[in-house]
Amino acid sequence: MRKMLGVSIVALVCALAGTGLQAVAEFPSWAYGVTTPPPPVAPPATPAPAAGGGRGAAAPPDPTLLSLPGATQQFTRAQISNQYGPADWYPGDHPQMPEIVAKGKQAQNVAACSLCHMPNGKGRPENAPVAGIPVEYFVKTLMDFKNDLRASSDPRKANTNRMIAFAKAMTDEEILHAATYFNTMPWTQ
């Protein structure tokens, strides 16, 4: 009887381990900023001809204004995703943003901090929340990126590699302005 119980326990552990391995294979890499595409399942579809019959003609931007509950403003999809001045849905919910946070530096390819980390510092799911971080820690992190002392353990994470490039293109003063701004907002769930 004991031998039968032992074999049953081993079988159960193996079955559970197999289930765990399957879950790892289905890991949601998109949630962590990993950019390596999954292997192709089927050949891509042939693109439809451009409107107006011209080859390579770009579709006009969608002028539809979008809104969020409680927002006082509306934005087009292009305005929302503008790297150098993304939509600020709730401007009354945070202090005045420094230029580097609000608009970045287009000439140096530095996206606005608020694009990924949001004006309130809570960040998008794939980006770090930075609200309430001590100024010293924030500055040290960006200076470590800038001086090649910090990198991602997973080189496929495009967002970390972008942060390294941004830090290298930012002045020490811009780093301090961003750190001070995000520190002024306490972290909330």
C-alpha positions in Angstrom: 0.0 0.0 0.0 2.8 2.4 0.9 4.6 1.6 -2.4 1.4 2.4 -4.3 1.0 5.7 -2.5 4.6 6.6 -3.2 4.2 5.9 -6.9 0.9 7.9 -7.0 2.7 10.9 -5.4 5.6 10.7 -7.9 3.1 10.5 -10.8 1.2 13.5 -9.5 4.3 15.6 -9.1 5.4 14.7 -12.6 2.0 15.7 -14.0 2.1 19.0 -12.2 5.6 19.7 -13.3 4.6 19.0 -16.9 1.8 21.5 -16.6 4.2 24.1 -15.2 6.5 23.6 -18.1 3.7 24.1 -20.5 2.8 27.4 -18.7 6.4 28.5 -19.1 6.3 27.8 -22.9 3.2 30.1 -23.1 5.0 33.0 -21.2 3.5 36.4 -22.1 6.7 38.0 -23.4 4.8 40.9 -24.7 4.1 42.0 -21.1 7.9 42.4 -20.5 8.8 44.4 -23.6 10.5 41.4 -25.3 10.6 42.2 -29.1 11.7 38.8 -30.5 8.8 37.9 -32.7 7.2 34.4 -32.3 8.0 32.0 -35.1 5.7 32.4 -38.1 2.7 30.2 -38.2 1.5 31.0 -41.7 2.9 33.1 -44.6 1.8 36.8 -44.3 -1.2 37.8 -46.3 -0.7 39.9 -49.4 -1.3 43.6 -48.5 -4.4 45.2 -50.0 -3.7 47.9 -52.7 -3.5 51.4 -51.4 -6.6 53.6 -51.7 -6.8 55.5 -54.9 -4.9 52.8 -56.8 -1.4 54.4 -56.2 1.4 52.1 -55.1 2.8 52.9 -51.7 0.3 55.6 -51.0 -0.1 56.0 -47.2 -3.5 56.1 -45.7 -4.5 59.5 -44.3 -4.3 59.8 -40.5 -7.5 58.9 -38.7 -9.1 62.1 -37.5 -11.4 60.4 -35.0 -11.1 62.0 -31.6 -10.9 59.6 -28.7 -11.6 60.1 -25.0 -11.2 58.4 -21.7 -13.7 58.5 -18.8 -13.3 61.7 -16.8 -10.9 63.2 -19.3 -11.4 66.8 -20.3 -9.6 66.5 -23.6 -9.8 64.4 -26.7 -7.0 63.2 -28.9 -6.5 61.3 -32.2 -4.6 58.1 -32.3 -1.6 59.9 -33.8 -1.6 62.4 -30.9 -1.9 59.7 -28.3 1.2 57.8 -29.6 3.3 60.9 -30.4 6.7 60.1 -28.8 7.5 63.8 -28.5 4.4 65.1 -26.9 2.0 62.2 -26.0 -1.6 62.9 -24.9 -2.0 64.1 -21.4 -5.5 62.9 -20.5 -5.6 64.2 -17.0 -3.4 67.4 -16.8 -4.9 68.4 -13.5 -3.7 65.2 -11.8 0.0 66.0 -11.7 2.4 68.9 -11.4 3.7 70.9 -14.4 5.9 68.5 -16.4 9.5 69.5 -17.2 10.2 69.6 -21.0 12.0 66.3 -21.0 9.1 64.5 -19.4 6.4 66.2 -21.5 8.1 66.3 -24.9 11.5 64.5 -24.8 14.1 65.7 -27.3 13.2 64.8 -30.9 16.5 65.9 -32.3 18.3 63.3 -30.1 15.6 60.6 -30.5 14.7 60.8 -26.8 11.0 60.0 -26.4 9.0 61.9 -23.7 9.3 60.2 -20.3 5.5 60.5 -20.1 5.0 58.3 -23.1 6.1 55.1 -21.3 6.0 56.1 -17.6 2.8 58.2 -17.9 2.5 61.8 -16.6 1.5 60.4 -13.2 4.6 58.1 -13.1 2.6 54.9 -12.8 4.0 53.5 -16.1 2.5 51.2 -18.7 2.3 47.5 -18.0 5.7 46.9 -19.7 7.4 49.9 -18.2 8.6 50.7 -14.7 6.4 52.8 -12.4 8.6 55.8 -11.3 6.3 57.8 -9.1 7.7 58.4 -5.7 11.2 57.0 -6.4 13.9 58.8 -4.4 15.7 61.3 -6.5 19.1 59.8 -5.7 18.0 56.3 -6.8 16.5 57.7 -10.1 19.5 59.7 -10.9 21.9 56.8 -10.1 19.9 54.4 -12.3 20.0 56.8 -15.3 23.6 57.6 -14.8 24.4 53.9 -14.7 22.5 53.5 -18.0 24.4 56.5 -19.4 27.8 55.1 -18.3 27.3 51.5 -19.4 27.1 50.2 -15.7 23.5 48.9 -16.0 21.8 46.9 -18.7 19.0 44.4 -19.0 19.7 40.7 -18.3 17.6 40.0 -21.4 19.0 41.9 -24.5 15.6 41.3 -26.3 14.0 43.8 -24.0 13.7 46.8 -26.4 12.4 49.2 -23.7 15.6 48.8 -21.6 17.8 49.3 -24.6 15.8 52.4 -25.5 16.2 53.7 -21.9 20.0 53.3 -22.2 20.0 55.3 -25.4 17.8 58.0 -23.9 20.0 58.3 -20.8 23.1 58.7 -23.0 21.4 61.5 -24.9 20.1 63.3 -21.8 22.0 66.0 -19.9 22.6 65.6 -16.2 20.2 68.5 -15.6 17.4 66.8 -17.6 17.9 63.6 -15.6 17.7 65.6 -12.4 14.5 67.4 -13.6 12.8 64.1 -14.5 13.9 62.6 -11.2 12.6 65.5 -9.2 9.3 65.6 -11.1 8.5 61.9 -10.6 9.6 62.0 -7.0 7.0 64.7 -6.2 4.2 62.3 -6.8 3.6 59.6 -4.1 3.2 56.1 -5.4 -0.4 54.9 -5.3 -1.9 51.6 -6.4 
